[in-house]
Amino acid sequence: MRKDVVVLGAGIVGVSIAVHLQKRGRSVLLVDKRKPGEETSFGNAGLIQREGVYPYGFPHDFGALLRYALNNTIDAHYHWAAIPKLAPFLWQYWMHSRPAQHKAIARMYAPLIERSVTEHMALAEESGSTHLIRPTGWMKVFRDEKSRDEQFADAEEVKRDFGVNFDALDTRAVAEREPHLKVETKGGIHWTDPASVSDPHMLTMGYVGLFERLGGELAAGDAKTLEETPTGWRVQTERGPVEAGAVVIALGAWADVVTTKLGYNLPLAVKRGYHMHYKPQGNAVLNRPTLDFDRGYFLAPMSKGIRLTTGAEFANRDAPKTPVQLGRAEPIAREFFPLGERVDPEPWMGMRPCTPDMMPVIGPAPKHKNLWFGFGHAHHGLTLGPVTGRLLAEMITGEQPVVDPKPYRADRF
């Protein structure tokens, strides 16, 4: 088989890249070991984070660092055995998260974030998936007045600098928007520009359907078999060897499996995360994704039930599951919202692929011709899938890119 492009990785980013290439007349094969959307894209809070111009940074205040060092929080957990390997990454992550550097990164990151909802809606309309995207925004609610006031000030700065809209809510306004919350909050922030997704996996599959209707093909295969040929690239699949003029690595947390073999030493790490679904009790309804800010967990209404998601777990990618954060969060979440019985037989775990400067790697591979990278989206894979797909497809086909791709290139490291 011969294709113009092989895309390795069928998560939301890889699928979006494949769709945009196929739309531009390229013949594309989408390759993954598993079926599309079954890894990291399967489990997240279902947010298209238009407000997320500041990527999630490493905390710099002493109180937060001390709290995390005790390793007993919901929003962060780490494996002691993984720290020696992770230490160089964590140091770079901390350095990039310093206030001045974080602000500079936000300015470079914003052009992608600003297009997140519009690019999703374009693909959703073409794929018949608009019913999965809801214009609800999301809420961050507070139990502490100090954290509320600090977050209000930060939100005002984001609105002023990047034009993102929000409503500052008092206790009564939070209760009006989410009447089934069981605690009396100190107020909240309702980010009104983002969208929420009722089933991230089904949205990914909707985009896969569009890809196939455009003539794209899928195949199971092992990305580790990728090798350069005199005319391009070859990868082994269930349908035999496939030759292609160009290859895109969109393998998320597994990108280094291929990039290291090809001679790249990119500073990639993984933040693991967990989720569990619950039935709501009685007639309780959660109208939009809601973050219990001072406790560090997220509740999101999904087609399968109320999804409880945890923060970051710093561990070796392939270490066994340790869903201790879910265990810590569940009793607190039950006091916050009337959760019923668990729906899932066991906790789901996914891997967020991260870079120390918190920006994705998008663009040409520095050492190889016709090799392209699209990974490292950390907490914003769902958010940035379609805009990444468009940007990379434009670069590959020689079109004018929708945004300046220079900040995201691999040669920045």
NORSULLIN-V262396 format. One record per backbone hydrogen bond with DSSP energy under -1.0 kcal/mol. CO is the residue of the C=O (numbers start at 1). NH is the residue of the N-H. E is the energy in kcal/mol with one decimal. If there is no record, write none. Layout:
BEGIN
{{CO/NH/E} {CO/NH/E}}
END
This chain:
BEGIN
{{1/243/-2.8} {3/245/-1.2} {4/246/-1.6} {5/29/-2.0} {6/248/-2.5} {7/31/-2.9} {8/250/-2.8} {10/37/-2.5} {11/15/-2.9} {12/16/-1.8} {13/17/-2.4} {14/18/-2.5} {15/19/-2.6} {16/20/-2.3} {17/21/-2.3} {18/22/-2.5} {19/23/-2.5} {21/26/-2.0} {22/25/-1.7} {27/4/-1.2} {27/5/-2.1} {28/217/-2.0} {29/7/-2.6} {30/219/-2.1} {31/9/-3.3} {32/221/-1.0} {35/38/-1.2} {39/42/-2.0} {46/197/-2.9} {48/50/-1.9} {48/195/-1.4} {49/52/-1.8} {51/53/-1.9} {61/65/-2.0} {62/66/-2.7} {63/67/-2.2} {64/68/-2.6} {65/69/-2.1} {66/70/-1.2} {68/71/-1.5} {74/311/-1.1} {75/312/-2.2} {77/314/-3.0} {79/82/-1.3} {82/86/-2.2} {83/87/-2.2} {86/90/-2.8} {87/91/-2.5} {88/92/-2.0} {89/93/-2.8} {90/94/-2.6} {91/95/-2.2} {92/96/-2.5} {93/97/-1.2} {95/98/-1.3} {98/102/-3.1} {99/103/-2.2} {100/104/-1.9} {101/105/-2.5} {102/106/-2.3} {103/107/-1.7} {104/108/-1.4} {105/109/-2.5} {106/110/-2.4} {109/112/-1.2} {109/113/-1.7} {110/114/-3.3} {112/115/-1.1} {113/116/-1.9} {115/119/-2.3} {116/120/-1.7} {117/121/-2.8} {118/122/-1.9} {119/123/-1.7} {120/124/-3.0} {121/125/-2.5} {122/126/-1.8} {123/127/-2.2} {124/129/-3.0} {129/132/-2.1} {130/133/-1.4} {132/198/-2.3} {134/136/-1.4} {134/196/-2.6} {138/191/-2.2} {139/291/-2.9} {140/189/-2.7} {141/293/-1.7} {142/186/-3.5} {144/148/-2.0} {145/149/-2.5} {146/150/-2.2} {147/151/-2.4} {148/152/-2.6} {149/153/-2.0} {150/154/-2.1} {151/155/-2.6} {152/156/-2.2} {153/157/-1.7} {154/158/-2.2} {155/159/-2.5} {156/160/-2.5} {157/161/-2.8} {158/162/-2.4} {159/163/-1.7} {165/192/-1.2} {167/190/-2.5} {169/188/-1.9} {170/174/-2.2} {171/175/-1.9} {172/176/-2.0} {173/177/-1.9} {174/178/-2.6} {178/181/-1.6} {187/142/-2.6} {188/169/-3.3} {189/140/-2.6} {190/167/-2.1} {191/138/-1.7} {195/48/-2.8} {196/134/-3.5} {198/303/-2.7} {199/203/-2.1} {200/204/-2.2} {201/205/-2.4} {202/206/-2.1} {203/207/-1.9} {204/208/-2.0} {205/209/-2.4} {206/210/-1.8} {207/211/-2.3} {208/212/-2.4} {209/213/-2.3} {210/214/-1.7} {211/216/-2.7} {212/215/-1.5} {217/30/-2.8} {219/32/-1.4} {220/238/-2.8} {222/225/-2.0} {223/226/-1.9} {227/234/-2.5} {229/232/-1.0} {232/229/-2.5} {233/244/-2.4} {234/227/-2.3} {235/242/-2.7} {236/222/-1.1} {237/240/-2.0} {240/237/-1.2} {242/235/-1.9} {243/3/-2.8} {244/233/-2.7} {246/6/-2.0} {247/372/-2.5} {248/8/-3.2} {249/374/-2.4} {251/254/-2.4} {252/255/-1.9} {254/257/-1.3} {255/258/-1.4} {255/259/-2.6} {256/260/-1.8} {258/262/-1.4} {259/264/-2.6} {260/263/-1.7} {266/268/-2.1} {269/354/-3.3} {271/352/-3.0} {272/313/-2.1} {273/350/-2.7} {274/310/-1.9} {275/348/-2.4} {276/308/-3.1} {277/343/-3.0} {278/306/-3.0} {279/340/-4.0} {281/284/-2.4} {289/139/-2.7} {290/299/-2.7} {291/141/-2.7} {291/293/-1.5} {292/295/-1.6} {292/296/-2.3} {297/292/-2.0} {298/309/-2.4} {299/290/-3.2} {300/307/-3.4} {302/305/-1.0} {305/302/-2.7} {306/278/-1.8} {307/300/-2.1} {308/276/-1.5} {309/298/-2.0} {312/77/-1.7} {313/272/-2.9} {314/79/-2.5} {316/319/-1.8} {322/324/-2.1} {323/327/-1.5} {324/328/-2.0} {325/329/-2.4} {326/330/-2.7} {329/333/-2.9} {330/334/-2.2} {331/335/-1.1} {333/337/-2.6} {336/182/-3.2} {337/339/-2.2} {338/281/-3.0} {341/279/-2.4} {348/275/-1.8} {350/273/-2.2} {352/271/-2.3} {353/378/-2.9} {354/269/-2.1} {355/358/-1.5} {361/375/-2.0} {363/373/-3.3} {370/247/-2.0} {371/365/-3.1} {372/249/-3.1} {373/363/-2.3} {375/361/-3.6} {377/380/-2.6} {380/384/-2.6} {381/385/-1.1} {384/388/-2.5} {385/389/-2.5} {386/390/-2.4} {387/391/-2.6} {388/392/-2.7} {389/393/-2.1} {390/394/-2.5} {391/395/-2.0} {392/396/-2.5} {393/397/-2.2} {394/399/-2.0} {405/408/-1.7} {406/409/-1.4} {408/362/-2.4} {409/412/-1.3} {410/413/-1.6}}
END
